[in-house]
Amino acid sequence: MIMNKRRAFSLIRLSTLIFATLVFISTAIAQEKQAQPTTKWEGEIAAFDKLNQTEKYSGHSILFTGSSSIRLWSTLKEDMAPYPVIQRGFGGSNSPAVLQYIERIAYPHNLAGVVIFIANDITGSPNDLTPTESSENFRKIIRVLRAKYKKQPIFLIEITPTGSRWKKWSVIQEDNAKLKAICQQEKKVYFIETAQHFLNEKGEPRNELFRSDLLHLNPEGYKIWSALVKAEISKRIKGKG
């Protein structure tokens, strides 16, 4: 009887140890996936550094940063007028990349606000972040920005439903929900809801608003996007440069 109790106790200890080890490994992997530094975008960020030296920007500019939909927004300046803007999108970037570079991108400027759009955390890749990892990175980005920009509004554009990533839409929706919750918790951080405008009556992506890759917006898509973004900015930022 005593031997059986000892064996049972040993099995419980072994099971506990195995479980704790698995939790530790999974946590370490998740942290590494979120925070691993990269040089993938160093060329684009270096180009931004050069622009800071050669271009003059208003001290009341609104910084637009994030992934390629920001980079490809060719009419951003005209769409946001009379608000002055600084365009700093870098293609394919995800939340770890924005977190890595946000200080270098934003800190050289005096800003009236910051607009962020990050759409590459969940793409269907084996390297995808979970919605929790993605949203927590955004929370960290806010912390970095708040170290310098104490009261300026920060806007996060909702991740758009696209035909190319439609199979992951339920996971992306979960991410959007977590991102929205963070915006509601933080002072002067605003979630710009856009997804419903890019879905048809069947609840599917409106492909006519996207380029042939069914991922990036075409001019008609940008018209919708810009109207929604500018309307939210107008509510929060009264000065216009």
DOKENU-32018 format. One record per residue (C-alpha): residue number from 1; residue in three letters; x, y, z. Coordinates in steps of 0.5 Angstrom, whole numbers, plus 2048, in hexadecimal, padded with zeros to 3 digits. Layout:
<pts>
num NUM, residu Ala, X X, Y Y, Z Z
...
</pts>
This chain:
<pts>
num 1, residu Met, X 800, Y 800, Z 800
num 2, residu Ile, X 806, Y 805, Z 802
num 3, residu Met, X 809, Y 803, Z 7FB
num 4, residu Asn, X 803, Y 805, Z 7F7
num 5, residu Lys, X 802, Y 80B, Z 7FB
num 6, residu Arg, X 80A, Y 80D, Z 7F9
num 7, residu Arg, X 809, Y 80B, Z 7F2
num 8, residu Ala, X 802, Y 80F, Z 7F1
num 9, residu Phe, X 806, Y 815, Z 7F5
num 10, residu Ser, X 80C, Y 814, Z 7F0
num 11, residu Leu, X 807, Y 814, Z 7EA
num 12, residu Ile, X 804, Y 81B, Z 7EC
num 13, residu Arg, X 80A, Y 81E, Z 7ED
num 14, residu Leu, X 80D, Y 81C, Z 7E6
num 15, residu Ser, X 806, Y 81E, Z 7E3
num 16, residu Thr, X 807, Y 825, Z 7E6
num 17, residu Leu, X 80E, Y 826, Z 7E4
num 18, residu Ile, X 80C, Y 824, Z 7DD
num 19, residu Phe, X 806, Y 829, Z 7DD
num 20, residu Ala, X 80B, Y 82E, Z 7E0
num 21, residu Thr, X 810, Y 82D, Z 7DB
num 22, residu Leu, X 80B, Y 82D, Z 7D5
num 23, residu Val, X 808, Y 834, Z 7D7
num 24, residu Phe, X 80F, Y 837, Z 7D8
num 25, residu Ile, X 811, Y 834, Z 7D1
num 26, residu Ser, X 80B, Y 837, Z 7CE
num 27, residu Thr, X 80B, Y 83E, Z 7D1
num 28, residu Ala, X 813, Y 83E, Z 7CF
num 29, residu Ile, X 811, Y 83D, Z 7C8
num 30, residu Ala, X 80B, Y 842, Z 7C8
num 31, residu Gln, X 80F, Y 847, Z 7CB
num 32, residu Glu, X 815, Y 846, Z 7C6
num 33, residu Lys, X 810, Y 846, Z 7C0
num 34, residu Gln, X 80D, Y 84D, Z 7C3
num 35, residu Ala, X 814, Y 850, Z 7C4
num 36, residu Gln, X 819, Y 84E, Z 7C0
num 37, residu Pro, X 81D, Y 853, Z 7BD
num 38, residu Thr, X 81E, Y 853, Z 7B5
num 39, residu Thr, X 821, Y 857, Z 7B0
num 40, residu Lys, X 81C, Y 855, Z 7AA
num 41, residu Trp, X 81A, Y 85D, Z 7AA
num 42, residu Glu, X 820, Y 860, Z 7AC
num 43, residu Gly, X 821, Y 863, Z 7A5
num 44, residu Glu, X 81A, Y 866, Z 7A5
num 45, residu Ile, X 81B, Y 869, Z 7AC
num 46, residu Ala, X 822, Y 86C, Z 7AA
num 47, residu Ala, X 81E, Y 86F, Z 7A4
num 48, residu Phe, X 819, Y 872, Z 7A9
num 49, residu Asp, X 820, Y 875, Z 7AD
num 50, residu Lys, X 822, Y 878, Z 7A7
num 51, residu Leu, X 81B, Y 87C, Z 7A5
num 52, residu Asn, X 81B, Y 87E, Z 7AC
num 53, residu Gln, X 822, Y 882, Z 7AB
num 54, residu Thr, X 820, Y 885, Z 7A4
num 55, residu Glu, X 818, Y 886, Z 7A5
num 56, residu Lys, X 815, Y 88B, Z 7A9
num 57, residu Tyr, X 80F, Y 889, Z 7AD
num 58, residu Ser, X 80A, Y 88D, Z 7B1
num 59, residu Gly, X 80A, Y 88C, Z 7B8
num 60, residu His, X 803, Y 88B, Z 7B8
num 61, residu Ser, X 803, Y 885, Z 7B3
num 62, residu Ile, X 7FF, Y 87E, Z 7B4
num 63, residu Leu, X 804, Y 878, Z 7B3
num 64, residu Phe, X 801, Y 873, Z 7AF
num 65, residu Thr, X 805, Y 86C, Z 7B0
num 66, residu Gly, X 804, Y 865, Z 7AF
num 67, residu Ser, X 804, Y 860, Z 7AA
num 68, residu Ser, X 803, Y 860, Z 7A2
num 69, residu Ser, X 7FC, Y 863, Z 7A2
num 70, residu Ile, X 7FF, Y 869, Z 7A5
num 71, residu Arg, X 806, Y 869, Z 7A0
num 72, residu Leu, X 801, Y 869, Z 79A
num 73, residu Trp, X 7FC, Y 86E, Z 79C
num 74, residu Ser, X 7FF, Y 873, Z 796
num 75, residu Thr, X 7F9, Y 878, Z 798
num 76, residu Leu, X 7FA, Y 878, Z 79F
num 77, residu Lys, X 7FD, Y 880, Z 79F
num 78, residu Glu, X 7F7, Y 882, Z 79B
num 79, residu Asp, X 7F2, Y 87D, Z 79F
num 80, residu Met, X 7F3, Y 880, Z 7A6
num 81, residu Ala, X 7F4, Y 887, Z 7A4
num 82, residu Pro, X 7F4, Y 88C, Z 7A7
num 83, residu Tyr, X 7F7, Y 888, Z 7AC
num 84, residu Pro, X 7FF, Y 887, Z 7AB
num 85, residu Val, X 801, Y 880, Z 7AB
num 86, residu Ile, X 808, Y 87C, Z 7AB
num 87, residu Gln, X 807, Y 875, Z 7A7
num 88, residu Arg, X 80B, Y 870, Z 7AA
num 89, residu Gly, X 808, Y 869, Z 7A8
num 90, residu Phe, X 80D, Y 863, Z 7A7
num 91, residu Gly, X 80B, Y 85E, Z 7A3
num 92, residu Gly, X 809, Y 857, Z 7A6
num 93, residu Ser, X 80B, Y 859, Z 7AD
num 94, residu Asn, X 807, Y 856, Z 7B3
num 95, residu Ser, X 806, Y 858, Z 7BA
num 96, residu Pro, X 80D, Y 856, Z 7BC
num 97, residu Ala, X 811, Y 85A, Z 7B7
num 98, residu Val, X 80C, Y 860, Z 7B8
num 99, residu Leu, X 80E, Y 85F, Z 7C0
num 100, residu Gln, X 815, Y 85F, Z 7BE
num 101, residu Tyr, X 816, Y 865, Z 7BA
num 102, residu Ile, X 810, Y 86A, Z 7BD
num 103, residu Glu, X 815, Y 86E, Z 7C1
num 104, residu Arg, X 81A, Y 86F, Z 7BB
num 105, residu Ile, X 814, Y 871, Z 7B6
num 106, residu Ala, X 810, Y 875, Z 7BB
num 107, residu Tyr, X 815, Y 878, Z 7C0
num 108, residu Pro, X 818, Y 87D, Z 7BB
num 109, residu His, X 812, Y 881, Z 7BA
num 110, residu Asn, X 80D, Y 885, Z 7BE
num 111, residu Leu, X 806, Y 882, Z 7BC
num 112, residu Ala, X 7FF, Y 884, Z 7BD
num 113, residu Gly, X 7FD, Y 87D, Z 7BD
num 114, residu Val, X 7FF, Y 876, Z 7BA
num 115, residu Val, X 7FB, Y 871, Z 7B6
num 116, residu Ile, X 7FD, Y 86A, Z 7B6
num 117, residu Phe, X 7FB, Y 864, Z 7B1
num 118, residu Ile, X 7FE, Y 85D, Z 7B2
num 119, residu Ala, X 7FB, Y 857, Z 7AE
num 120, residu Asn, X 800, Y 852, Z 7AE
num 121, residu Asp, X 800, Y 84F, Z 7B4
num 122, residu Ile, X 7FB, Y 84A, Z 7B2
num 123, residu Thr, X 7FC, Y 847, Z 7AB
num 124, residu Gly, X 7FB, Y 840, Z 7AB
num 125, residu Ser, X 803, Y 83F, Z 7AB
num 126, residu Pro, X 806, Y 83A, Z 7B1
num 127, residu Asn, X 809, Y 840, Z 7B4
num 128, residu Asp, X 802, Y 844, Z 7B5
num 129, residu Leu, X 801, Y 847, Z 7BC
num 130, residu Thr, X 7FB, Y 845, Z 7C0
num 131, residu Pro, X 7F6, Y 84B, Z 7C1
num 132, residu Thr, X 7F9, Y 84B, Z 7C8
num 133, residu Glu, X 800, Y 84C, Z 7C6
num 134, residu Ser, X 7FE, Y 851, Z 7C1
num 135, residu Ser, X 7FA, Y 855, Z 7C5
num 136, residu Glu, X 7FF, Y 855, Z 7CB
num 137, residu Asn, X 804, Y 858, Z 7C6
num 138, residu Phe, X 800, Y 85E, Z 7C4
num 139, residu Arg, X 7FF, Y 85F, Z 7CC
num 140, residu Lys, X 807, Y 860, Z 7CC
num 141, residu Ile, X 807, Y 864, Z 7C6
num 142, residu Ile, X 802, Y 869, Z 7CA
num 143, residu Arg, X 807, Y 869, Z 7D0
num 144, residu Val, X 80D, Y 86B, Z 7CB
num 145, residu Leu, X 809, Y 871, Z 7C8
num 146, residu Arg, X 806, Y 873, Z 7CF
num 147, residu Ala, X 80D, Y 874, Z 7D1
num 148, residu Lys, X 80E, Y 87A, Z 7CD
num 149, residu Tyr, X 807, Y 87B, Z 7CA
num 150, residu Lys, X 803, Y 87C, Z 7D1
num 151, residu Lys, X 7FC, Y 87F, Z 7CE
num 152, residu Gln, X 7FC, Y 87E, Z 7C7
num 153, residu Pro, X 7F7, Y 87A, Z 7C4
num 154, residu Ile, X 7F9, Y 873, Z 7C1
num 155, residu Phe, X 7F4, Y 870, Z 7BC
num 156, residu Leu, X 7F4, Y 868, Z 7BA
num 157, residu Ile, X 7F1, Y 866, Z 7B4
num 158, residu Glu, X 7ED, Y 860, Z 7B4
num 159, residu Ile, X 7F0, Y 85A, Z 7B0
num 160, residu Thr, X 7EC, Y 85A, Z 7A9
num 161, residu Pro, X 7E9, Y 853, Z 7A7
num 162, residu Thr, X 7EC, Y 851, Z 7A1
num 163, residu Gly, X 7EB, Y 84C, Z 79B
num 164, residu Ser, X 7F2, Y 849, Z 79C
num 165, residu Arg, X 7F2, Y 848, Z 7A3
num 166, residu Trp, X 7EA, Y 846, Z 7A4
num 167, residu Lys, X 7EC, Y 83F, Z 7A7
num 168, residu Lys, X 7EF, Y 843, Z 7AD
num 169, residu Trp, X 7E9, Y 848, Z 7AE
num 170, residu Ser, X 7E7, Y 845, Z 7B4
num 171, residu Val, X 7ED, Y 845, Z 7B7
num 172, residu Ile, X 7EE, Y 84C, Z 7B5
num 173, residu Gln, X 7E8, Y 84E, Z 7B8
num 174, residu Glu, X 7EA, Y 84C, Z 7BF
num 175, residu Asp, X 7F0, Y 850, Z 7BE
num 176, residu Asn, X 7EC, Y 856, Z 7BC
num 177, residu Ala, X 7E8, Y 855, Z 7C2
num 178, residu Lys, X 7EE, Y 855, Z 7C7
num 179, residu Leu, X 7F1, Y 85B, Z 7C3
num 180, residu Lys, X 7EA, Y 85F, Z 7C4
num 181, residu Ala, X 7EA, Y 85D, Z 7CB
num 182, residu Ile, X 7F1, Y 860, Z 7CD
num 183, residu Cys, X 7EF, Y 866, Z 7C9
num 184, residu Gln, X 7E9, Y 867, Z 7CE
num 185, residu Gln, X 7ED, Y 866, Z 7D4
num 186, residu Glu, X 7F3, Y 86B, Z 7D2
num 187, residu Lys, X 7F2, Y 872, Z 7D2
num 188, residu Lys, X 7F2, Y 876, Z 7CC
num 189, residu Val, X 7F3, Y 86F, Z 7C8
num 190, residu Tyr, X 7ED, Y 86E, Z 7C2
num 191, residu Phe, X 7EB, Y 868, Z 7BE
num 192, residu Ile, X 7E9, Y 86A, Z 7B7
num 193, residu Glu, X 7E4, Y 865, Z 7B5
num 194, residu Thr, X 7E4, Y 864, Z 7AE
num 195, residu Ala, X 7E3, Y 85C, Z 7AC
num 196, residu Gln, X 7DB, Y 85D, Z 7AB
num 197, residu His, X 7DC, Y 862, Z 7A5
num 198, residu Phe, X 7E0, Y 85C, Z 7A2
num 199, residu Leu, X 7DB, Y 857, Z 7A2
num 200, residu Asn, X 7D5, Y 856, Z 79E
num 201, residu Glu, X 7CE, Y 854, Z 79F
num 202, residu Lys, X 7D1, Y 84C, Z 7A0
num 203, residu Gly, X 7D6, Y 84E, Z 7A5
num 204, residu Glu, X 7DB, Y 84D, Z 7A0
num 205, residu Pro, X 7E1, Y 851, Z 79E
num 206, residu Arg, X 7DF, Y 857, Z 799
num 207, residu Asn, X 7E5, Y 855, Z 794
num 208, residu Glu, X 7E3, Y 85B, Z 78F
num 209, residu Leu, X 7E7, Y 85F, Z 795
num 210, residu Phe, X 7ED, Y 85B, Z 794
num 211, residu Arg, X 7F3, Y 85A, Z 78F
num 212, residu Ser, X 7F4, Y 854, Z 78B
num 213, residu Asp, X 7F8, Y 851, Z 791
num 214, residu Leu, X 7F1, Y 851, Z 795
num 215, residu Leu, X 7F5, Y 854, Z 79B
num 216, residu His, X 7F7, Y 85B, Z 79A
num 217, residu Leu, X 7F2, Y 861, Z 799
num 218, residu Asn, X 7F1, Y 864, Z 792
num 219, residu Pro, X 7EF, Y 86B, Z 791
num 220, residu Glu, X 7E7, Y 86A, Z 793
num 221, residu Gly, X 7E9, Y 866, Z 799
num 222, residu Tyr, X 7EE, Y 86C, Z 79B
num 223, residu Lys, X 7E8, Y 871, Z 79A
num 224, residu Ile, X 7E4, Y 86D, Z 79F
num 225, residu Trp, X 7EA, Y 86C, Z 7A4
num 226, residu Ser, X 7EC, Y 874, Z 7A4
num 227, residu Ala, X 7E5, Y 876, Z 7A5
num 228, residu Leu, X 7E4, Y 872, Z 7AB
num 229, residu Val, X 7EB, Y 873, Z 7AE
num 230, residu Lys, X 7EB, Y 87B, Z 7AD
num 231, residu Ala, X 7E4, Y 87B, Z 7B0
num 232, residu Glu, X 7E7, Y 878, Z 7B6
num 233, residu Ile, X 7ED, Y 87D, Z 7B6
num 234, residu Ser, X 7E8, Y 883, Z 7B5
num 235, residu Lys, X 7E5, Y 881, Z 7BC
num 236, residu Arg, X 7EB, Y 880, Z 7C0
num 237, residu Ile, X 7F0, Y 886, Z 7BD
num 238, residu Lys, X 7ED, Y 88D, Z 7BC
num 239, residu Gly, X 7F4, Y 890, Z 7BA
num 240, residu Lys, X 7F6, Y 88F, Z 7B2
num 241, residu Gly, X 7FD, Y 891, Z 7B2
</pts>
